[in-house]
Amino acid sequence: AKGKERQWLKHQATGELDDAKIIDGLTGEKTIYKRRGELEPQLGSPQEKPKRLRLVVDVSGSMYRFNGVDGRLERSMEAVCMVMEAFENYEEKFKVMA
């Protein structure tokens, strides 16, 4: 949901020589290289795309058959409705697929 950005990843064991780490290389440091890569977004950065939430519900024939005994299909429907209603005002943060 958060965008990744290509940046220089420093302190790498392979890649291009980092000019700022030349002295560290002379002293025996192994991580003196840098590479281009996708840097993970910082914690707390704003969300760009909605997170996708998928609900998987059992609606098989056995659920229908035993619904008269213990009401399992009705309870499942109520639970799904409750979850869908909970995400009602959060369309910009979550995309719910049932």
Secondary structure, DSSP 8 states (H G I E B T S, - for coil): ----EEEEEEEESSSEE-GGGHHHHHTT-S--EEEEEEE---TT----S-EEEE------HHHHHTHHHH-HHHHHHHHHHHHHHHTTT-TTTEEEE-
